[in-house]
């Protein structure tokens, strides 16, 4: 008996590692080389490739494909129908599996519904990618990015609310929900308690 929930319509290939308390919902396919942490939710119609690592407490909403060379740290949120890629210049007639680029999404980041993450980028800790954005370069920790291509328009707290700070410069603000202090120095946001 497994220590995670597996819907009868889901397919988990032999060798896949799925952590305790995780939930694998309708029509999910997890490939045999995947490593999935504890208390992860894989929504309806999710695909997880062989060379994928998903940290504890991630939530991957419906219709998301997590392809090879995508690495999600703890607590990442992937909104409905968002997209990862793993080849920068794909062609059906040219084999490029040796050209997969790593995509890393750091702890606590949120990726909004229908956004696209172009391969080879790193999304920083607690960053927030708005719905429909197309990310084609690295996103700093705590940054809020929107648009096509994605541009930074602000900063987000770990609690998940926009902070009243400029995109760059100097400033300081306290999160009203947690009491955490955020200090902006240039184009870097630092959290302290």
C-alpha positions in Angstrom: 0.0 0.0 0.0 1.4 3.4 -1.0 1.6 6.4 1.4 0.2 8.8 -1.2 -3.1 9.1 -2.9 -3.3 7.8 -6.5 -6.4 8.2 -8.6 -7.4 5.1 -10.5 -7.0 6.9 -13.9 -3.4 8.1 -13.1 -0.3 6.3 -14.4 2.9 6.2 -12.4 5.7 4.4 -14.2 7.9 1.9 -12.2 10.8 3.7 -10.5 9.1 7.0 -9.9 9.5 8.3 -6.4 6.5 10.0 -4.8 6.6 11.3 -1.2 4.3 10.6 1.6 1.0 12.5 1.7 1.2 13.5 -2.0 -2.0 13.5 -4.2 -1.9 12.3 -7.8 -5.2 13.2 -9.4 -7.2 12.2 -12.6 -5.3 11.4 -15.8 -1.8 12.3 -14.4 1.3 10.6 -15.9 4.5 10.4 -13.8 7.5 9.0 -15.6 9.8 6.4 -14.0 12.7 8.7 -13.3 10.7 11.5 -11.6 11.4 12.4 -7.9 8.4 14.0 -6.2 8.5 15.2 -2.6 6.1 15.0 0.3 2.6 16.6 0.3 2.7 17.5 -3.4 -0.5 17.9 -5.3 -0.5 17.0 -9.0 -3.8 18.2 -10.5 -5.8 16.7 -13.3 -3.9 16.0 -16.6 -0.4 16.8 -15.2 2.6 15.2 -16.9 5.9 14.8 -15.0 9.0 13.8 -17.1 11.8 11.4 -16.2 14.5 14.0 -15.3 12.3 16.1 -13.0 12.6 16.9 -9.3 9.6 18.4 -7.4 10.2 19.5 -3.8 7.9 19.1 -0.8 4.6 20.9 -0.7 4.4 22.0 -4.3 1.1 22.5 -6.0 0.9 21.8 -9.7 -2.6 22.7 -11.0 -4.5 21.1 -13.9 -3.0 20.7 -17.4 0.7 21.4 -16.6 3.5 19.5 -18.1 6.7 19.4 -16.1 9.3 18.3 -18.7 12.8 16.9 -18.3 15.4 19.3 -16.7 12.8 21.2 -14.7 13.6 21.4 -11.0 11.1 22.8 -8.5 12.2 23.5 -4.9 9.8 23.3 -1.9 6.5 25.1 -2.0 6.3 26.1 -5.6 2.9 26.9 -7.1 2.3 26.2 -10.8 -1.0 27.7 -11.9 -3.5 26.0 -14.3 -2.2 25.4 -17.8 1.2 27.2 -17.3 4.0 25.9 -19.6 7.6 24.8 -19.1 9.9 24.3 -22.1 13.2 22.4 -22.2 14.6 23.1 -25.7 15.2 26.7 -26.8 14.8 26.2 -30.5 12.8 23.0 -31.1 12.2 21.3 -34.5 10.3 18.1 -35.1 12.8 17.0 -37.8 15.9 17.6 -35.7 16.7 15.6 -32.5 17.8 18.0 -29.7 17.4 15.9 -26.6 21.1 16.6 -25.9 20.3 20.3 -25.8 17.8 20.4 -22.9 18.4 23.4 -20.7 17.9 23.4 -16.9 15.0 25.4 -15.5 15.0 26.1 -11.8 12.2 27.4 -9.7 13.3 28.3 -6.2 11.5 27.9 -2.9 8.0 29.5 -2.5 7.8 30.9 -6.0 4.3 31.2 -7.8 3.8 30.8 -11.5 0.5 32.2 -12.6 -2.1 30.6 -14.8 -1.1 30.3 -18.5 2.3 31.8 -18.0 5.2 30.3 -20.1 8.7 29.7 -18.6 11.3 29.5 -21.4 14.0 26.9 -20.6 17.3 27.9 -19.1 16.0 30.4 -16.6 16.0 30.5 -12.8 12.9 31.9 -11.0 14.0 33.3 -7.6 12.7 32.5 -4.1 9.1 33.7 -3.5 9.1 35.4 -6.9 5.7 35.8 -8.5 5.0 35.4 -12.2 1.7 36.9 -13.3 -0.9 35.1 -15.3 -0.1 34.9 -19.0 3.5 36.2 -18.7 6.3 34.9 -20.8 9.5 34.6 -18.8 12.7 34.5 -21.0 15.3 35.6 -18.4 16.1 35.0 -14.7 13.7 36.5 -12.2 15.2 37.8 -8.9 14.0 36.6 -5.4 10.7 38.3 -4.4 10.2 39.9 -7.8 6.8 40.4 -9.4 6.9 40.1 -13.2 4.2 40.4 -15.7 3.7 40.8 -19.5 5.2 39.5 -22.7 8.1 39.4 -22.4 7.9 39.5 -18.6 9.1 42.7 -16.9 9.5 43.4 -13.3 6.9 45.7 -11.9 7.4 45.3 -8.2 8.1 43.1 -5.2 6.1 40.4 -3.4 6.3 39.3 0.3 6.6 35.7 1.3 3.0 36.0 2.4 2.1 36.7 -1.2 1.1 40.3 -1.3 2.7 43.1 -3.3 5.0 45.4 -1.3 4.9 49.1 -1.5 8.5 49.6 -2.8 9.9 50.8 -6.1 11.4 48.3 -8.5 14.9 49.6 -7.7 16.5 52.1 -5.3 16.2 52.1 -1.6 13.4 51.5 0.8 12.0 49.5 3.6 8.6 48.1 4.5 7.1 45.8 7.1 4.6 43.1 6.0 1.4 43.7 8.0 0.5 40.0 8.0 3.8 38.6 9.4 5.8 41.5 10.7 8.7 40.5 8.4 10.8 43.5 7.3 11.9 43.9 3.7 14.7 46.2 2.7 15.4 47.2 -0.9 19.1 47.9 -1.7 19.5 48.7 -5.4 17.7 45.9 -7.3 17.9 43.4 -4.4 15.2 42.8 -1.8 16.3 41.4 1.6 13.9 39.9 4.2 14.6 40.0 7.9 12.5 39.2 10.9 
